[in-house]
Amino acid sequence: MGILSNIFDKNRILLKKYSKVVEVINDHEQAIEKLEKKDFAKKTEELKSRVSDGESLDLILPEAFALAREAAKRTVGMRPFDVQLMGALALNEGKIAEMKTGEGKTLVATMPLYLNALSGKGCHLATVNDYLAKRDAGWMGPVYEYLGLRAGFIQAAMEPSLRKDAYNCDITYGTANEFGFDYLRDNLVYSLENKVQRGHNFVIVDEADSILIDEARTPLIISGPAQDSSNLYRQFAFFAKRFQAEKDFVVDEKDRTVTLTDEGIAKAEKLLQIDNLYDPSNYDYIFHLLNALKAMNLYKKEVDYLVTQEGEVVIVDEFTGRLLPGRRYSEGLHQAIEAKENVQIRQESVTFATITFQNYFKQYDKVAGMTGTAATEESEFISMYNTPVAVIPTNKNVIRQDKEDSIYKTKEEKNEAIINEIAERYEKGQPVLVGTTSIEKSELLSKMLQKRGVPHEVLNAKYHEREAEIVAKAGERKTITIATNMAGRGTDIKLGEGVVELGGLYVLGTERHESRRIDNQLVGRSGRQGDPGESRFFLSTEDDLIRLFGGERMQSIMNTLKIERGQPIEHSLLSRIILSAQKKIEGMHFEIRKRLYELDSVIDQQRSAIYAHRDWVLKGEEIDSNVFEIIEDVVDRRVSGLEQLPPFEDIKVSFSFLPAGDIGRLKGLKNVEELRNSALSLLQEIYEEKKTSFGEEFPQVMKYIMLRMIDERWRRHLEAIEHLKDSVGLRAYGQKDPVIEFKKESFILFQQLTDSLYDDIASAIVRIVRVDSDKAKQNADKEFRSLQAVHSDFSGAGGDKKGDGGGKKKGTKRFKVKR
């Protein structure tokens, strides 16, 4: 109780501080109400000048917020309440503002976005889907326009030129995924003008718990096509049908893994006609077999993915129930599912760039977030993003009644009870929002309601285009809406005429989600802005959550109590078992996110160093001094440690990248110092000759060559890093901390990358021939367009210990990373 009391005390002090600032904002209102429309843009210019002259945003905040509030009142007909001003203050301070559903988060965001855009650096609002990005930019656009600013939005399929224009606006709305993918794509372009983003000043993350916590388990990946191996996938999809669960392999549903038994290994060797499945030359066979078994046993059609009429396997977002077209599972799993479903197998992908949400959002000078459920995750928000939580009071008290869970022995009994409950409420006229955890379950209930003759709407990933329209009407009389998870999130459910008298919106949960927050989000759709409402969850001991994490105890209690068929039970002990199960899964997911963050943070320094160097090459400044530094590094690595001059044959091997006709100049030297100076002079002479030969084209040619080499070496490095993640996970069994092992070995890999890259550039200098730079650019652009954005599943290194983060600073002159 002490901890909770501490949190509430801290929040109370914060709200008291905000109340005083709100009073100052309100003091400006009377004067600002007298302003004419043209005065608002002038005021904005005045504020911009004050910021430019060094005045802090905190000093101009009261006037800026008052201007934004008046602009909202005049354009969209909404005047932010004082509690909404408090939410805006929390966002401006880089906090997560917990604001309940229906409290006007979209409007709240306009004030801190306006204030922070006055610096001229641009601000971003990251949300969960393209629909909300476009809707909110259009809805709030008039507010910014009235103030003399521009608002834009980005969409998944938008052309680069339109993206760039959207980023050049003062405020840009888009999905978190698209912001992250644009950052990665910007670090793959071959000319500065092709970059679309212009910096990372301030971002507000809408539905922050969903984006910053739930989706942080999976990294963003930019990938390209690899060699075709369709036949192998089909062959192993066929083989997988002959393997029996428990006998030939063991499935772990919690961790989504498959392990072969001795019988399974023997069967695989017989089918493949090989002696040893685990011989290094048969590694591909293990990879394909395990993926085929995963596809067959762990990934379910209509739950984890859908197959479209065109024969495309499309992932279903486990948090929102939306389809994710264009997204693909990584490491060959998607191809294994395509083979299982007997549809066209698309080529495997090769990773060109990757980043986690944690490390992407670290790019911003200031990060804030809004959500209806955040306080329970404050420690994670602080540790991952340095964003404390501020719980903002509602404008009106919540009067919704949340009833005890009704728990049944079987799914069949539960579903019958759900249909009876819905039919009863329908007859009464009360609207019902039914929350399900998968498309499959929503469609089962839909069929049962059809048989019962109860009209209803189904809202899931298959019909996302009608999402907002369906959700907006979910509060009308006699309206039954079945929704997958949080489909329609971001759209308020307003009560229709006469619904208040019927008790408001009734939220019926058909299963407890793995995360308590998502349950709370579903319940929070009812009882907005002081409206009446009611909620209840209908569960069974056969539900996945209970079955995997406490089903035996639950079944035992049911059997002891001799519950009759169709009779529910409501008991605090059962509720505690469910809560315990949810906490276990939340703990598992937190460990996955923490491990992903720890591992990605190791390569984040490497990524930053590579991207900074890449930017430097893109700008094309001081190429000569950069190349001479690289040449010096290449020569020094070949002579360092030499106490005396080696035989000429050894020198030839060491400097084999030099042209045969020139290497003779390194013969007959007296000592190591002469060897170093001669090699440096020779390489510099060759460089100057090439420069003269190519003339004006030379800087562009060198830039193209260096960028190609950086990208290729980085791609190979990422591939090696993925293998390293897999291998260090096994070391946990040997009492070694996987994160510390990963830090050590990834640093060695990065040193190798740097050495190899410099050797590549030195070799290119001596062997460079005239190229058609326009054609080369066209080829590069074509490759760039073939890249694909993937928000992939992640498998981190195993082990339970946390790395100490220690180590010495070490690195080359340009690529500085921590060991």
Rosetta blueprint (number, residue, H / E / L):
1 M L
2 G H
3 I H
4 L H
5 S H
6 N H
7 I H
8 F H
9 D H
10 K H
11 N H
12 R H
13 I H
14 L H
15 L H
16 K H
17 K H
18 Y H
19 S H
20 K H
21 V H
22 V H
23 E H
24 V H
25 I H
26 N H
27 D H
28 H H
29 E H
30 Q H
31 A H
32 I H
33 E H
34 K L
35 L L
36 E L
37 K H
38 K H
39 D H
40 F H
41 A H
42 K H
43 K H
44 T H
45 E H
46 E H
47 L H
48 K H
49 S H
50 R H
51 V H
52 S H
53 D L
54 G L
55 E L
56 S L
57 L H
58 D H
59 L H
60 I H
61 L H
62 P H
63 E H
64 A H
65 F H
66 A H
67 L H
68 A H
69 R H
70 E H
71 A H
72 A H
73 K H
74 R H
75 T H
76 V L
77 G L
78 M L
79 R L
80 P L
81 F L
82 D H
83 V H
84 Q H
85 L H
86 M H
87 G H
88 A H
89 L H
90 A H
91 L H
92 N H
93 E L
94 G L
95 K L
96 I E
97 A E
98 E E
99 M L
100 K L
101 T L
102 G L
103 E L
104 G L
105 K H
106 T H
107 L H
108 V H
109 A H
110 T H
111 M H
112 P H
113 L H
114 Y H
115 L H
116 N H
117 A H
118 L L
119 S L
120 G L
121 K L
122 G L
123 C E
124 H E
125 L E
126 A E
127 T E
128 V L
129 N L
130 D H
131 Y H
132 L H
133 A H
134 K H
135 R H
136 D H
137 A H
138 G H
139 W H
140 M H
141 G H
142 P H
143 V H
144 Y H
145 E H
146 Y H
147 L L
148 G L
149 L L
150 R L
151 A E
152 G E
153 F E
154 I L
155 Q L
156 A L
157 A L
158 M L
159 E L
160 P H
161 S H
162 L H
163 R H
164 K H
165 D H
166 A H
167 Y H
168 N L
169 C L
170 D L
171 I E
172 T E
173 Y E
174 G E
175 T E
176 A H
177 N H
178 E H
179 F H
180 G H
181 F H
182 D H
183 Y H
184 L H
185 R H
186 D H
187 N L
188 L L
189 V L
190 Y L
191 S L
192 L H
193 E H
194 N H
195 K L
196 V L
197 Q L
198 R L
199 G L
200 H L
201 N L
202 F E
203 V E
204 I E
205 V E
206 D E
207 E L
208 A H
209 D H
210 S H
211 I H
212 L H
213 I H
214 D H
215 E H
216 A H
217 R H
218 T L
219 P L
220 L E
221 I E
222 I E
223 S E
224 G E
225 P E
226 A L
227 Q L
228 D L
229 S L
230 S H
231 N H
232 L H
233 Y H
234 R H
235 Q H
236 F H
237 A H
238 F H
239 F H
240 A H
241 K L
242 R L
243 F L
244 Q L
245 A E
246 E L
247 K L
248 D L
249 F E
250 V E
251 V E
252 D E
253 E L
254 K L
255 D L
256 R L
257 T E
258 V E
259 T E
260 L E
261 T L
262 D H
263 E H
264 G H
265 I H
266 A H
267 K H
268 A H
269 E H
270 K H
271 L H
272 L H
273 Q L
274 I L
275 D L
276 N L
277 L L
278 Y L
279 D L
280 P H
281 S H
282 N H
283 Y H
284 D H
285 Y H
286 I H
287 F H
288 H H
289 L H
290 L H
291 N H
292 A H
293 L H
294 K H
295 A H
296 M H
297 N H
298 L L
299 Y L
300 K L
301 K E
302 E L
303 V L
304 D L
305 Y E
306 L E
307 V E
308 T L
309 Q L
310 E L
311 G L
312 E L
313 V E
314 V E
315 I E
316 V E
317 D L
318 E L
319 F L
320 T L
321 G L
322 R E
323 L E
324 L E
325 P L
326 G L
327 R L
328 R L
329 Y L
330 S L
331 E L
332 G L
333 L H
334 H H
335 Q H
336 A H
337 I H
338 E H
339 A H
340 K H
341 E L
342 N L
343 V L
344 Q L
345 I L
346 R L
347 Q L
348 E L
349 S E
350 V E
351 T E
352 F E
353 A E
354 T E
355 I E
356 T L
357 F H
358 Q H
359 N H
360 Y H
361 F H
362 K L
363 Q L
364 Y L
365 D L
366 K E
367 V E
368 A E
369 G E
370 M E
371 T E
372 G L
373 T L
374 A L
375 A H
376 T H
377 E H
378 E H
379 S H
380 E H
381 F H
382 I H
383 S H
384 M H
385 Y H
386 N L
387 T L
388 P L
389 V E
390 A E
391 V E
392 I L
393 P L
394 T L
395 N L
396 K L
397 N L
398 V L
399 I L
400 R L
401 Q E
402 D E
403 K L
404 E L
405 D L
406 S E
407 I E
408 Y E
409 K L
410 T L
411 K H
412 E H
413 E H
414 K H
415 N H
416 E H
417 A H
418 I H
419 I H
420 N H
421 E H
422 I H
423 A H
424 E H
425 R H
426 Y H
427 E H
428 K H
429 G L
430 Q L
431 P L
432 V E
433 L E
434 V E
435 G E
436 T E
437 T L
438 S L
439 I H
440 E H
441 K H
442 S H
443 E H
444 L H
445 L H
446 S H
447 K H
448 M H
449 L H
450 Q H
451 K H
452 R H
453 G L
454 V L
455 P L
456 H L
457 E E
458 V E
459 L E
460 N L
461 A E
462 K L
463 Y L
464 H H
465 E H
466 R H
467 E H
468 A H
469 E H
470 I H
471 V H
472 A H
473 K L
474 A L
475 G L
476 E L
477 R L
478 K L
479 T L
480 I E
481 T E
482 I E
483 A E
484 T E
485 N L
486 M L
487 A L
488 G L
489 R L
490 G L
491 T L
492 D L
493 I L
494 K L
495 L L
496 G L
497 E L
498 G L
499 V L
500 V H
501 E H
502 L H
503 G L
504 G L
505 L E
506 Y E
507 V E
508 L E
509 G E
510 T L
511 E L
512 R L
513 H L
514 E L
515 S L
516 R H
517 R H
518 I H
519 D H
520 N H
521 Q H
522 L H
523 V H
524 G L
525 R L
526 S L
527 G L
528 R H
529 Q H
530 G H
531 D L
532 P L
533 G E
534 E E
535 S E
536 R E
537 F E
538 F E
539 L E
540 S E
541 T L
542 E L
543 D L
544 D H
545 L H
546 I H
547 R H
548 L H
549 F L
550 G L
551 G H
552 E H
553 R H
554 M H
555 Q H
556 S H
557 I H
558 M H
559 N H
560 T H
561 L H
562 K L
563 I L
564 E L
565 R L
566 G L
567 Q L
568 P L
569 I E
570 E L
571 H L
572 S H
573 L H
574 L H
575 S H
576 R H
577 I H
578 I H
579 L H
580 S H
581 A H
582 Q H
583 K H
584 K H
585 I H
586 E H
587 G H
588 M H
589 H H
590 F H
591 E H
592 I H
593 R H
594 K H
595 R H
596 L H
597 Y H
598 E H
599 L H
600 D H
601 S H
602 V H
603 I H
604 D H
605 Q H
606 Q H
607 R H
608 S H
609 A H
610 I H
611 Y H
612 A H
613 H H
614 R H
615 D H
616 W H
617 V H
618 L H
619 K H
620 G L
621 E L
622 E L
623 I H
624 D H
625 S H
626 N H
627 V H
628 F H
629 E H
630 I H
631 I H
632 E H
633 D H
634 V H
635 V H
636 D H
637 R H
638 R H
639 V H
640 S L
641 G L
642 L L
643 E L
644 Q L
645 L L
646 P L
647 P L
648 F H
649 E H
650 D H
651 I H
652 K H
653 V H
654 S H
655 F L
656 S L
657 F L
658 L L
659 P L
660 A H
661 G H
662 D H
663 I H
664 G H
665 R H
666 L H
667 K L
668 G L
669 L L
670 K L
671 N L
672 V H
673 E H
674 E H
675 L H
676 R H
677 N H
678 S H
679 A H
680 L H
681 S H
682 L H
683 L H
684 Q H
685 E H
686 I H
687 Y H
688 E H
689 E H
690 K H
691 K H
692 T H
693 S H
694 F H
695 G H
696 E H
697 E H
698 F H
699 P H
700 Q H
701 V H
702 M H
703 K H
704 Y H
705 I H
706 M H
707 L H
708 R H
709 M H
710 I H
711 D H
712 E H
713 R H
714 W H
715 R H
716 R H
717 H H
718 L H
719 E H
720 A H
721 I H
722 E H
723 H H
724 L H
725 K H
726 D H
727 S H
728 V H
729 G H
730 L H
731 R H
732 A H
733 Y H
734 G H
735 Q L
736 K L
737 D L
738 P H
739 V H
740 I H
741 E H
742 F H
743 K H
744 K H
745 E H
746 S H
747 F H
748 I H
749 L H
750 F H
751 Q H
752 Q H
753 L H
754 T H
755 D H
756 S H
757 L H
758 Y H
759 D H
760 D H
761 I H
762 A H
763 S H
764 A H
765 I H
766 V H
767 R H
768 I L
769 V L
770 R L
771 V L
772 D L
773 S H
774 D H
775 K H
776 A H
777 K H
778 Q H
779 N H
780 A H
781 D H
782 K H
783 E H
784 F H
785 R H
786 S H
787 L L
788 Q E
789 A E
790 V E
791 H E
792 S L
793 D L
794 F L
795 S L
796 G L
797 A L
798 G L
799 G L
800 D L
801 K L
802 K L
803 G L
804 D L
805 G L
806 G L
807 G L
808 K L
809 K E
810 K E
811 G E
812 T L
813 K L
814 R L
815 F L
816 K E
817 V E
818 K E
819 R L
